[in-house]
Amino acid sequence: MATTSSEPTDIRDDPSKAEGTAVAGTFDDAQEMHGRAETDPLELLRETGAALRLPEGVSVDAGDLVAEVGEDETMIINMGPQHPSTHGVLRLMLELDGETVLRTKAVMGYLHTGMERTAEDLMYIQGSTNVTRMDYLAPFSNEAVFSMAVEELLGVELPPRAVWIRMLLLELNRVSSHLLFMATNGMDLGAVSMMIYGWRERELVLAFFEKVTGLRMNHNFIRPGGTAADLPAGWQADVLELCRAIPPRLDEYDILLTGQPIFTDRTQGVGVITPEQAIALSASGTLLRSTGVDWDLRRDQPYLAYDQVDFDVVVGTYGDAFDRYAIRLEEIRQSLRIVEQIVDLMPKGDYRVQDKKVTPPPRSRIDESMEALIHHFKLFTEGFKVPEGETYVAVESPRGELGCYLVADGGSKPYRMHIRGPSFVNLQSLPVMLRGGLIADAVAVISSIDPVMGEVDR
């Protein structure tokens, strides 16, 4: 006869046996920030950014790092995740010496959705519905990078009109995203009026998106093979009205913020990062350009038809929070400049490829043709097959280099998909930018990165 022991075999059966292991057993333990005496020297170097400045092969004396400041003189606090200035789901652990930040560790995962894994269970034709929700402030960038990766594997060439429609939507989306940055950055620094104005101007752009796609956000409009539909009648007048209405209001932002002493004191010289540090941390977008690095994928690795339009890449000098604000303000003007050119250069023709293996039949044909009905049914129940292969495609999203790595095994679903999220990568720079500053500056620095946590925790 089997015997049973009266002693519980698991600490879950007897909580008293968990004494001394409660901290080590917490889910976030690997991400927690510990005291200096308990922290590996290499981790201390990563947290302080010193690892970026050490020549290869140089050894580190742990005693020097621990003795940098007396451990009994510092404290470790949480900032977030329930904090409006950390976007509600970003947690920062800060080691403070008084009000001075010594170390920072970003703890992520509070918004985890598993979108990359979900993509492997969805057909390519369904993929845009999934990825559009990652960076929910720049959904067209997500849809575009996924669709371009699929098209690269398929070997299909888009009709010119589909290319230019995508560019139009991407640049208007950059405008709406930067306008929201203006709003939230102003609010984070106490400029409540800016919050109202930024939302007001963004509504103009979202109203146009709603007219084009039927939705204000998460559109599922850019799809492999082109776009879901053509632009509506009268779109040129709507776009030109946006280009007329927004610039004068940008001038008002200049008056409200750029020369405002409190705003400049809170941003100039705050959150400084050098070009070498930014490159070592793989930073991209506005964060990289604020350091003086002249790099923009639209110009330096052109995609769609960006090599056929004129625009300036806006570059900063000091790598501080003010530079990042000023660059985004000017990038709105440059995007509107591109949009005006697109209105003049928009070609006529198809808005998606006419390949029956990829593109569903017109809706009107389904009621008239049994062949069209069968084609539609098979495409949306079985999907289209993508030849074996792998590819990496990147676009310049409002937050930086947004990349999609896709592996196909010959079926109708991706074998693997990985997204290079610029918000996720750029958050690596926080320990470097916050070190030596005041805790009050942390809010300004986080805002200047403009992270979207849906993309970080995808």
C-alpha positions in Angstrom: 0.0 0.0 0.0 1.3 3.4 -0.9 2.1 5.6 2.1 1.6 9.4 2.2 3.6 11.8 4.2 2.0 14.3 6.5 4.8 16.7 5.7 4.0 19.1 2.8 6.5 18.8 0.0 5.9 22.3 -1.5 6.3 25.7 0.1 2.9 26.5 -1.4 1.4 23.9 0.9 3.1 25.4 4.0 3.8 29.2 3.7 5.9 29.1 6.8 8.6 27.1 4.9 9.0 30.0 2.5 10.7 32.1 5.2 13.9 33.5 3.8 12.9 32.7 0.2 10.1 35.2 -0.2 12.2 37.8 -1.9 14.2 35.3 -4.0 11.0 33.7 -5.2 9.3 36.8 -6.4 8.5 36.9 -10.1 10.4 40.2 -10.7 13.5 39.2 -8.7 15.7 39.0 -11.8 14.8 42.5 -12.8 14.9 44.0 -9.3 17.6 46.5 -8.4 19.6 45.3 -5.4 22.1 47.1 -3.1 25.6 47.8 -4.4 27.2 45.1 -2.2 24.9 42.5 -3.6 25.2 43.6 -7.2 27.6 42.1 -9.7 30.3 44.7 -10.8 29.4 44.3 -14.5 25.8 44.9 -13.8 26.8 48.1 -11.9 28.7 49.2 -15.0 25.7 48.5 -17.2 23.4 50.4 -14.9 25.7 53.5 -14.8 26.6 53.4 -18.5 30.3 53.0 -17.7 30.4 49.8 -19.8 30.1 52.0 -22.8 33.3 53.8 -22.0 35.6 50.9 -21.0 38.2 49.7 -23.5 38.0 46.0 -24.3 39.8 43.8 -21.9 40.0 46.3 -19.0 39.2 44.7 -15.6 37.0 46.2 -13.0 37.6 46.5 -9.3 34.3 45.8 -7.6 35.4 47.6 -4.4 35.7 50.9 -6.2 32.1 50.6 -7.6 30.6 49.7 -4.2 32.6 52.4 -2.4 31.6 55.1 -4.9 28.9 56.1 -2.4 28.1 54.7 1.0 25.3 52.2 0.7 23.7 53.5 3.9 23.6 57.0 2.3 21.4 55.9 -0.6 17.9 54.5 -1.0 16.2 52.5 -3.8 12.7 53.6 -4.7 10.1 52.7 -7.3 8.8 55.2 -9.9 5.8 53.6 -11.5 4.4 51.5 -13.0 1.2 53.2 -11.6 2.5 56.7 -12.5 1.2 59.0 -15.2 4.7 60.1 -16.3 5.9 56.6 -16.8 3.0 55.9 -19.2 1.2 53.8 -16.6 3.0 50.6 -17.2 6.8 51.4 -17.0 8.5 50.8 -13.7 11.8 52.5 -12.9 13.9 51.5 -9.9 16.1 54.4 -8.9 19.0 54.5 -6.5 19.1 58.0 -5.0 21.6 60.0 -3.1 19.3 62.6 -1.7 17.5 63.8 -4.8 20.4 62.8 -7.2 19.9 59.7 -9.3 22.8 57.3 -9.2 21.4 54.2 -10.9 18.3 53.4 -12.9 16.8 50.1 -13.9 13.8 49.9 -16.2 11.4 47.1 -15.4 9.1 46.2 -18.2 6.4 43.6 -19.0 3.4 45.1 -17.3 1.6 45.4 -20.6 2.8 42.2 -22.2 0.6 41.0 -25.0 2.7 38.4 -26.8 2.1 39.9 -30.3 5.1 38.2 -31.9 4.0 34.8 -30.7 0.4 35.6 -31.8 1.7 36.5 -35.3 2.9 32.9 -35.7 -0.6 31.6 -35.2 -2.2 34.1 -37.7 -2.1 33.9 -41.4 -0.1 36.6 -43.3 -3.4 38.0 -44.5 -4.4 38.5 -40.8 -1.1 39.9 -39.7 -1.8 43.6 -40.0 -4.7 43.3 -37.6 -2.2 42.1 -35.0 0.8 44.3 -35.5 -1.1 47.6 -35.8 -1.7 47.5 -32.1 2.0 47.5 -31.1 2.9 51.2 -31.4 -0.7 52.3 -31.2 0.3 56.0 -31.8 1.9 55.0 -35.1 -0.2 52.0 -36.4 0.6 52.7 -40.0 4.3 52.2 -39.4 3.6 48.8 -37.8 1.4 47.7 -40.7 3.8 49.0 -43.3 6.9 47.2 -42.0 5.1 43.9 -41.6 3.5 44.2 -45.1 6.9 45.1 -46.7 8.5 42.1 -45.1 5.8 39.8 -46.5 6.1 41.4 -49.9 9.9 41.0 -49.8 9.5 37.2 -49.3 6.7 37.0 -51.9 8.7 39.0 -54.4 5.7 41.1 -55.4 6.1 44.7 -56.7 3.5 47.2 -55.5 1.6 49.5 -58.0 3.0 53.1 -57.7 -0.3 54.4 -56.3 -0.1 51.9 -53.4 3.4 53.1 -52.6 2.4 56.7 -52.5 -0.7 56.1 -50.5 1.4 54.4 -47.9 3.8 57.3 -47.8 1.0 59.8 -47.4 -0.4 57.8 -44.4 3.0 57.3 -42.8 3.9 61.0 -42.9 0.5 62.1 -41.6 0.8 59.5 -38.9 4.3 60.9 -38.0 2.5 64.3 -37.6 -0.2 63.0 -35.3 2.3 61.1 -33.2 4.6 64.1 -32.7 1.6 66.3 -31.9 0.7 63.9 -29.1 4.3 64.1 -27.9 4.0 67.9 -27.8 0.8 67.5 -25.7 2.1 64.9 -23.2 5.6 66.4 -23.0 4.0 69.8 -22.2 1.8 68.2 -19.5 4.7 66.3 -18.0 6.5 69.6 -17.5 3.6 71.6 -16.3 2.4 73.2 -19.5 -1.2 72.2 -19.3 -2.3 74.4 -22.2 0.0 72.4 -24.5 -1.9 69.2 -23.6 -5.1 70.8 -24.9 -3.5 72.2 -28.1 -1.7 69.1 -29.0 -4.8 66.9 -28.7 -6.8 69.5 -30.7 -4.4 69.4 -33.7 -4.1 65.7 -33.6 -7.8 65.4 -33.9 -7.6 67.0 -37.4 -5.3 64.2 -38.6 -7.3 61.4 -36.9 -10.5 62.7 -38.5 -8.8 62.3 -41.9 -7.7 58.8 -41.0 -11.3 57.9 -40.1 -12.5 59.1 -43.5 -9.9 57.0 -45.2 -9.9 53.8 -43.2 -13.1 54.0 -41.1 -11.1 54.0 -37.9 -9.1 56.6 -35.9 -6.4 54.1 -34.7 -5.4 50.5 -35.3 -6.5 50.6 -38.9 -5.5 47.3 -40.6 -5.4 49.4 -43.8 -1.9 48.8 -45.1 -1.8 45.1 -46.0 0.5 42.7 -47.9 0.0 43.6 -51.5 -1.1 47.2 -51.1 -3.9 48.9 -49.1 -7.4 47.8 -48.1 -9.0 50.5 -50.3 -8.3 53.5 -52.4 -8.3 57.1 -51.0 -11.8 58.6 -50.8 -13.1 61.3 -53.1 -11.9 64.7 -52.1 -8.9 63.5 -50.2 -6.6 66.1 -51.8 -8.7 69.0 -50.4 -8.7 67.4 -46.9 -4.9 66.9 -46.9 -4.2 70.4 -48.1 -6.5 71.8 -45.4 -4.3 69.9 -42.8 -1.2 71.4 -44.4 -2.7 74.9 -44.1 -4.1 74.6 -40.6 -1.3 73.0 -38.7 1.8 75.2 -39.4 0.4 78.4 -37.8 -0.3 76.4 -34.7 3.2 75.1 -34.6 4.3 78.7 -34.6 2.2 79.1 -31.5 3.9 76.1 -29.8 7.2 77.9 -30.5 5.9 81.0 -28.6 4.4 78.9 -25.8 7.4 76.6 -25.2 10.6 77.2 -27.1 11.4 80.5 -25.4 9.6 79.9 -22.2 12.2 80.2 -19.3 10.7 77.5 -17.1 10.4 75.0 -20.0 14.0 75.6 -21.2 15.3 75.3 -17.6 13.6 72.0 -17.3 14.9 70.6 -20.6 18.2 72.3 -21.6 21.2 70.2 -20.4 18.8 67.6 -19.0 19.1 63.9 -20.0 22.3 64.4 -22.0 23.6 61.5 -24.1 26.7 61.6 -26.4 26.8 60.3 -30.0 29.1 57.5 -28.9 26.8 56.4 -26.1 23.7 56.6 -28.4 25.4 54.4 -31.1 26.6 51.9 -28.5 23.1 51.6 -27.1 21.6 51.1 -30.6 19.5 54.2 -30.2 17.6 55.5 -33.3 15.2 58.1 -34.4 15.0 61.5 -32.6 17.1 60.2 -29.7 20.0 59.4 -32.0 19.6 62.6 -34.1 19.5 64.8 -31.0 23.2 63.9 -30.4 24.2 65.2 -33.8 24.2 61.9 -35.7 22.7 62.6 -39.1 20.8 59.4 -39.7 17.3 58.8 -41.1 16.3 55.6 -42.9 14.0 57.5 -45.2 17.0 59.2 -46.7 19.9 56.9 -46.0 18.2 53.5 -46.8 15.2 54.8 -48.8 12.1 52.7 -49.1 8.8 53.2 -50.8 9.3 56.5 -52.8 11.2 58.6 -50.3 14.0 59.1 -52.7 11.6 61.0 -54.9 10.6 63.7 -52.4 12.6 66.5 -50.8 12.9 66.9 -47.1 15.5 67.8 -44.5 16.7 65.5 -41.8 16.6 67.5 -38.6 19.6 67.0 -36.3 20.4 68.3 -32.8 23.6 69.3 -31.1 23.6 68.7 -27.4 21.7 65.4 -27.1 19.4 66.8 -24.3 15.7 66.8 -23.7 15.3 70.2 -25.4 16.9 69.0 -28.6 14.6 66.1 -28.7 11.6 68.5 -28.3 12.9 70.9 -31.0 13.6 68.1 -33.5 10.1 66.7 -33.3 8.6 70.1 -33.7 10.6 70.7 -36.9 9.9 67.1 -38.1 6.2 67.9 -38.1 6.9 70.7 -40.6 9.1 68.5 -42.7 6.4 65.8 -42.8 3.8 68.3 -44.0 6.3 69.4 -46.6 6.5 65.7 -47.8 2.7 65.4 -47.7 2.3 68.5 -50.0 4.6 66.9 -52.5 2.7 63.6 -52.4 -0.6 65.4 -53.2 1.1 66.7 -56.4 2.8 63.5 -57.3 0.2 60.9 -56.4 -0.1 58.6 -59.5 -3.3 57.0 -60.8 -3.9 53.3 -61.0 -4.4 50.3 -58.7 -4.1 50.6 -55.0 -3.1 46.9 -54.6 -1.4 44.2 -56.7 -3.6 42.4 -59.1 -2.3 38.9 -58.2 -5.1 36.5 -57.4 -2.9 34.5 -55.1 -2.5 37.5 -52.8 -5.4 39.9 -53.5 -9.0 39.1 -52.8 -11.5 39.9 -55.6 -13.5 43.1 -55.6 -16.5 43.0 -53.3 -18.9 43.6 -56.2 -17.7 40.5 -58.0 -18.5 38.1 -55.2 -22.3 38.5 -55.8 -21.8 37.9 -59.6 -19.2 35.2 -59.9 -19.0 31.8 -58.2 -15.3 31.7 -59.0 -14.8 35.0 -57.2 -16.7 33.7 -54.2 -14.6 30.6 -54.0 -11.4 32.7 -54.4 -12.5 35.0 -51.6 -13.5 32.1 -49.4 -10.2 30.2 -49.8 -8.1 33.3 -49.4 -9.6 34.2 -46.1 -9.9 30.7 -44.7 -6.6 29.2 -45.9 -4.5 32.4 -46.6 -1.8 32.7 -49.2 1.5 30.7 -49.0 4.8 32.5 -48.8 8.0 30.8 -50.1 10.6 29.7 -47.7 13.1 32.3 -46.6 13.9 35.0 -44.1 14.1 38.8 -44.3 14.6 41.9 -42.3 12.8 45.1 -43.3 13.0 48.5 -41.4 11.2 51.8 -41.6 11.7 55.1 -39.9 8.8 55.2 -37.4 8.2 58.4 -35.3 10.2 56.7 -32.6 13.1 55.4 -34.6 14.1 52.2 -36.5 11.1 49.9 -36.5 12.2 46.5 -38.0 10.4 43.3 -38.8 12.4 40.0 -39.0 10.3 37.4 -40.7 11.0 33.7 -41.4 8.7 31.8 -43.8 8.5 28.0 -44.1 6.4 27.8 -47.2 3.0 27.9 -45.4 0.4 30.5 -44.9 1.6 31.6 -41.4 5.0 33.0 -40.4 7.3 30.4 -38.9 8.9 33.2 -36.8 8.4 36.9 -36.4 10.4 39.4 -34.4 9.9 43.1 -34.2 12.7 45.5 -33.4 10.8 48.1 -31.4 12.5 51.5 -31.2 10.8 52.3 -27.9 12.2 49.1 -26.3 15.7 49.7 -27.6 15.7 53.5 -26.7 14.7 52.8 -23.1 18.3 51.3 -22.7 19.5 54.9 -22.6 17.6 55.8 -19.5 20.4 54.8 -17.0 22.9 56.9 -18.9 20.7 60.0 -19.3 19.4 60.0 -15.7 22.7 59.4 -13.9 23.7 62.5 -11.9 20.5 64.3 -12.5 17.7 65.1 -10.1 14.7 62.8 -9.7 12.5 65.7 -10.9 14.4 65.5 -14.2 13.4 61.9 -14.6 10.0 62.9 -15.8 11.4 65.2 -18.5 13.9 62.6 -19.7 11.3 59.8 -20.0 9.0 62.1 -21.9 11.8 63.1 -24.2 12.3 59.5 -25.3 8.6 59.3 -26.2 8.2 55.5 -25.5 5.1 53.7 -26.3 4.7 50.7 -24.0 2.5 48.7 -26.3 5.6 48.4 -28.5 8.0 47.8 -25.6 5.9 44.9 -24.1 4.6 43.5 -27.4 
